[in-house]
Amino acid sequence: FFRRSISPRLTTPLYTHTHTFAMASFAMTQSASAFAGRVQFAAPVKQTTSRAAMPAVAGKLAKAADFRGLSPEEIDKEVYTCKRALFDLRLKKAIRQDYKSSEFKVNKKKVAVLLTIKREKEIAEGITMRESRKMNKKASVRANAF
């Protein structure tokens, strides 16, 4: 293990930062000279579809009305995908990958909305809470069976 006698800060020339800035500004003037010294930006693109016509995506809070037409099996699939997304987010957080922390809230609320709608449909059919739990338990056993 060898130590340097001079600090690495003292060995770097003082003009490097100003030099790179000068080179960058020179490059900007050269590329902008074709536009008579002005930098021009592209015009913003107009949005062609309305926001109401777009389906609910993972990044936005879902409305209950969006899911009322789904069958119980489709609701279960949606719940599974949301719970899977929550698992993936927890995994990304644990291994320190980039993730959007707001996605936790979005997916949790979506699961809650879906399960509420599912229970509302069961109540409309006259299924008690005890029967509902029994059906969910049987469904989970069937799903885990090989």
C-alpha positions in Angstrom: 0.0 0.0 0.0 1.6 3.2 -1.2 0.6 6.7 -0.3 0.9 9.6 -2.7 2.8 12.5 -1.4 0.7 15.1 -3.2 -3.1 15.3 -3.0 -4.9 14.3 -6.2 -6.7 17.6 -6.2 -3.4 19.5 -6.5 -2.2 17.4 -9.4 -5.2 18.2 -11.7 -4.9 21.3 -13.7 -7.0 24.2 -12.6 -8.4 24.9 -16.1 -10.1 21.6 -16.7 -13.5 22.6 -15.5 -13.5 25.9 -17.3 -11.9 24.3 -20.3 -14.8 21.7 -20.6 -17.3 24.4 -20.1 -15.7 26.5 -22.8 -15.7 23.5 -25.2 -19.4 22.8 -24.5 -20.3 26.4 -25.1 -18.3 26.4 -28.3 -20.1 23.3 -29.5 -23.5 24.9 -28.6 -22.7 28.0 -30.7 -21.5 25.9 -33.6 -24.6 23.8 -33.7 -26.9 26.7 -33.1 -25.2 28.9 -35.8 -27.3 27.1 -38.4 -30.4 28.6 -36.8 -29.0 32.2 -36.9 -27.8 32.1 -33.3 -31.1 31.0 -31.8 -31.9 27.6 -30.4 -35.3 26.4 -31.7 -37.5 23.9 -29.9 -40.0 21.5 -31.4 -43.6 22.5 -31.0 -45.5 20.5 -28.4 -47.6 17.6 -29.8 -51.3 17.9 -29.5 -53.1 15.1 -27.5 -55.4 13.3 -29.9 -57.3 11.1 -27.5 -59.4 12.3 -24.6 -58.4 11.3 -21.1 -61.9 9.8 -20.5 -61.4 7.4 -23.4 -58.2 5.9 -22.0 -58.5 2.8 -19.8 -57.2 2.8 -16.2 -53.5 2.2 -16.1 -51.2 1.2 -13.3 -50.1 4.7 -12.6 -53.5 6.2 -12.0 -56.1 5.6 -9.3 -58.8 3.3 -10.5 -62.5 4.2 -10.2 -65.0 1.7 -9.0 -67.1 2.2 -12.1 -64.3 0.9 -14.3 -64.6 -2.5 -12.6 -68.3 -2.9 -12.0 -68.8 -4.8 -15.3 -66.2 -7.4 -14.6 -67.0 -11.0 -13.6 -65.8 -12.4 -10.3 -63.1 -14.4 -12.1 -61.9 -11.3 -13.9 -61.8 -9.4 -10.6 -59.7 -12.2 -9.1 -57.3 -12.0 -12.0 -57.0 -8.2 -11.5 -56.5 -8.6 -7.8 -53.7 -11.1 -8.5 -52.0 -8.8 -10.9 -52.1 -5.9 -8.4 -50.8 -8.1 -5.6 -48.1 -9.3 -7.9 -47.2 -5.7 -8.8 -47.0 -4.9 -5.0 -44.7 -7.9 -4.5 -42.5 -6.7 -7.4 -42.4 -3.2 -5.9 -41.4 -4.5 -2.5 -38.7 -6.6 -4.2 -37.3 -3.6 -6.1 -37.3 -1.6 -2.8 -35.4 -4.3 -1.0 -32.7 -4.6 -3.7 -32.5 -0.9 -4.1 -33.7 -0.6 -7.7 -35.5 2.4 -9.0 -39.2 2.3 -8.4 -42.1 4.7 -8.0 -43.2 4.8 -4.4 -46.6 6.1 -5.5 -47.3 2.8 -7.1 -47.7 1.2 -3.7 -50.7 3.5 -3.0 -52.2 3.0 -6.4 -52.0 -0.8 -6.3 -53.2 -1.1 -2.7 -56.2 1.1 -3.5 -57.0 -0.8 -6.6 -57.0 -4.1 -4.7 -59.3 -2.6 -2.1 -61.7 -1.3 -4.8 -61.7 -4.7 -6.5 -62.4 -6.7 -3.4 -65.1 -4.2 -2.3 -66.9 -4.6 -5.7 -66.5 -8.4 -5.4 -68.1 -8.4 -2.0 -70.9 -6.1 -3.2 -71.8 -8.5 -5.9 -71.8 -11.4 -3.4 -74.1 -9.4 -1.1 -76.4 -8.8 -4.1 -76.5 -12.6 -4.7 -77.3 -13.2 -1.0 -74.0 -14.8 -0.1 -73.1 -14.4 3.6 -69.7 -13.5 4.8 -69.1 -17.0 6.2 -70.0 -18.6 2.8 -67.8 -16.1 1.0 -64.8 -17.0 3.1 -65.5 -20.7 2.6 -65.7 -20.2 -1.2 -62.4 -18.1 -1.2 -60.7 -20.8 0.8 -61.8 -23.5 -1.6 -60.7 -21.4 -4.6 -57.3 -20.8 -3.1 -56.9 -24.6 -2.4 -57.9 -25.4 -5.9 -55.5 -22.8 -7.3 -52.6 -24.1 -5.3 -53.3 -27.8 -6.1 -51.1 -29.3 -8.8 
